[in-house]
Amino acid sequence: MRVLLRNTETGRFFAGADRWETRPALAFDFLTVESAVLQGRAEKSARLEIVLSYEDPPCELVLPVQTEN
């Protein structure tokens, strides 16, 4: 399983500091949901989601990132 961060407005995946990619294969793998949430909250965009990407069987689980108010 890969843990990815995706901008819902652009469809791009977080790939590193100020880098966003269209291809999930080039995205940064956070390894844990907690790490992805922390990065998502640090980003300026309020429209982010966590994508849990599985290979076998191939499927995705999408979780919204709640920003702290």
C-alpha positions in Angstrom: 0.0 0.0 0.0 1.1 3.5 -0.8 -0.1 6.6 1.1 -0.3 9.6 -1.2 -1.5 13.2 -0.9 -3.6 14.6 -3.8 -4.9 18.1 -4.5 -8.6 17.7 -5.3 -8.6 20.9 -7.5 -5.7 20.0 -9.7 -5.7 16.2 -9.4 -1.9 16.4 -8.8 0.0 14.3 -6.2 2.5 15.7 -3.6 6.0 14.8 -4.8 8.1 16.9 -2.4 8.7 20.5 -1.4 6.7 22.6 -3.8 6.5 19.7 -6.3 3.2 18.2 -7.5 3.0 15.4 -10.1 0.1 14.2 -12.3 1.3 10.6 -12.2 0.9 8.7 -8.8 4.0 6.6 -9.6 6.1 9.8 -9.1 4.3 10.9 -5.9 5.9 10.8 -2.5 4.8 7.8 -0.4 4.2 8.9 3.2 4.1 5.3 4.5 1.5 6.3 7.2 -1.8 8.2 7.1 -0.6 10.3 10.1 2.4 11.6 8.1 0.2 12.4 5.2 -2.3 14.3 7.4 0.5 16.4 9.0 1.8 17.3 5.5 -1.7 18.0 4.3 -2.3 20.4 7.2 1.0 22.2 6.5 0.1 22.8 2.9 -1.7 26.1 2.0 -4.4 24.4 -0.1 -7.6 23.5 1.8 -8.6 21.0 -0.9 -6.5 17.9 -0.2 -7.2 14.2 0.2 -5.2 11.1 1.2 -5.2 8.3 -1.3 -4.4 4.8 -0.1 -3.3 3.0 -3.2 -3.3 -0.8 -3.2 -1.7 -3.0 -5.9 -3.2 -6.4 -5.2 -6.0 -6.1 -5.9 -5.7 -2.7 -7.5 -7.9 -0.2 -5.7 -7.9 3.2 -4.0 -9.4 4.4 -0.8 -9.8 8.2 -0.5 -9.9 10.1 2.8 -10.4 13.9 3.1 -7.8 16.0 4.9 -9.5 18.2 7.5 -7.8 21.5 8.1 -7.6 22.8 11.6 -9.6 25.9 12.4 
